[in-house]
Amino acid sequence: HKSGAYFLLQRHPMDFPSLHFKILDYLDHNTITPCAHAPALFERCDAHHALITHSTRIWAKAVLDHIGLAQWFGPDRVFGYECYDFHSKAESTKPFETALSAINKDPSRSMMVEDTVINLAIPKKMGMTTVFLHQGSPLTELPD
């Protein structure tokens, strides 16, 4: 919703954080279909998990609960946009530094899984292994 918010803020005086929190009041996380295999995959994975989202922490926790993955993401490991001062994952190291600090991991021993290619560039530069979830749309070219 970032580009839509940009145009809305151009026409109506409101700060981005206020809009960010308000818009999620109108979205229903129950429209997300849980992946039946995901909990079993997380069960077999011996790793520390953190979630970085451009959504809010409250929304992310509700979605994790809905899709059956909340138990792998403790309350101190879910980072909404507000948790890293609204810095974009595509433009700043702050979201990744925040999450890495929570799990006490060095970037070289961490993996970033993301469904937006542009959000993988910074963690890759930081030394993280990166994984693109293409959701049926494979990459046609690799980003820098």
Phi, psi and omega in degrees: 000007185296313182291324176296321178295322179302311181293322178297317181291336176292328185262336184229130182288109177200142178279152185301314180304320179298315178296317182304313181288322184290320185296329182288344175297339185258001180257142182250110181293344179290350176282349178279127179272119179295146174274118185299331184273344187301312180302320179295323178294317178294324179300323181277347185269115179268081183211162173269134183244145172219150180242126176246123182224151173275008173266192177266161178299317180300314180297313182300318179295322177295319179294314179302318178296314181299321183269004174080024182243004185302326184296341180267356180231092180298164183300335179271010181233017176243118186241105175279168181311321182291338182286339178235038172056035175061031174277133181289140176296336180276349187233353188215149174278345187305314179301320183285321176297322179298312181291317180299323178297321181293327181258005178052051181237146173279143180306325182291346179249023185230160180231137175250122177250128189211149178255008176234113188306316184300335180281358179264345185298312183293313178299326177297315178297331179284350179102007180279150168286137182239143180229127178262122174271103188277347177048044177089357179240085184297155178296140174263336174210148180276139177286166177294000000 
